[in-house]
Amino acid sequence: MPSEISNTASSGSSSSDNSGSGSYEITSSGTNSQAGLAFQSSGSHYDSRDYGSSAANDNSYHYSNNDGSYYYSSPDGSTYYNDGNGSSDYTPSGGKK
């Protein structure tokens, strides 16, 4: 996670997603106070997700931005970005499109 993220919310809650990835624990969440990366904008919300020891990617997280865009780094290593305006980009695990 980028160092400019300030943790302003709770951690340790459990949930599940609708991507077929299964249950996860939110290990931290909050808002990002500074822009700087392509997929995040100022004021965005993030949560770090722990899918357990069997996940290929131990740094899963989700951003949702004030402009309607969002970004997922999934437990299988894939990433998904939606710009909120009808365009999206998916990179499967392994990084080859």
C-alpha positions in Angstrom: 0.0 0.0 0.0 1.3 3.5 -0.7 2.5 5.4 2.3 0.3 8.4 1.7 -2.8 6.5 2.8 -4.1 7.5 6.1 -6.1 4.9 7.9 -9.3 6.5 9.1 -11.6 3.5 9.4 -11.8 0.2 11.2 -10.0 -3.1 10.5 -10.7 -6.8 11.1 -14.2 -7.2 9.7 -15.1 -10.2 7.6 -17.0 -10.2 4.3 -17.3 -11.9 1.0 -17.2 -10.6 -2.6 -19.2 -11.4 -5.7 -16.1 -12.1 -7.8 -16.0 -15.8 -6.9 -12.9 -15.2 -4.9 -14.5 -16.2 -1.6 -14.5 -14.8 1.9 -12.0 -12.3 3.1 -11.1 -10.2 6.1 -10.6 -6.5 5.8 -7.3 -5.9 7.5 -7.3 -2.1 7.1 -9.4 0.5 5.4 -9.7 4.3 5.2 -9.4 7.2 2.8 -6.5 8.4 0.7 -5.6 12.0 1.3 -3.4 12.5 -1.8 -3.6 11.7 -5.5 -0.7 10.2 -7.3 -1.4 6.8 -8.8 -3.3 6.2 -12.0 -6.1 4.4 -10.3 -6.6 6.6 -7.2 -7.9 10.1 -6.8 -8.0 12.3 -3.8 -10.6 11.3 -1.3 -10.8 7.8 -2.4 -11.8 4.9 -0.1 -9.7 1.8 0.1 -9.7 -1.5 1.9 -6.9 -4.1 2.2 -8.2 -7.7 2.0 -6.9 -10.9 3.4 -8.2 -14.0 1.5 -6.1 -16.4 3.6 -2.9 -18.4 3.0 -4.1 -20.0 -0.2 -4.3 -16.7 -2.1 -1.7 -16.2 -4.8 -1.7 -12.5 -4.1 -1.2 -11.6 -0.4 -1.7 -7.9 -1.2 -5.3 -7.8 -2.3 -7.1 -4.5 -2.1 -9.9 -2.3 -3.5 -10.1 1.4 -4.2 -13.3 3.3 -5.0 -12.8 6.9 -6.0 -14.9 10.0 -5.8 -15.0 10.2 -9.6 -16.8 6.8 -9.9 -13.7 4.9 -10.9 -12.6 1.8 -9.0 -9.7 -0.7 -8.9 -9.3 -4.2 -7.6 -6.1 -6.1 -7.0 -7.5 -9.7 -6.6 -6.3 -12.6 -4.6 -5.4 -14.6 -7.8 -3.0 -11.8 -8.9 -5.3 -10.2 -11.5 -6.2 -6.6 -11.5 -9.3 -4.7 -12.8 -9.7 -1.0 -13.3 -12.9 0.8 -14.3 -12.7 4.5 -15.0 -16.3 5.2 -14.1 -17.0 6.4 -17.7 -17.5 3.1 -19.5 -13.9 2.1 -20.0 -12.1 -0.7 -18.1 -8.9 -2.6 -18.1 -8.4 -6.2 -16.9 -5.0 -7.8 -16.4 -5.1 -11.5 -15.6 -2.8 -13.1 -13.1 0.7 -13.4 -14.7 0.4 -9.9 -16.2 -0.3 -10.9 -19.8 -3.4 -9.6 -21.4 
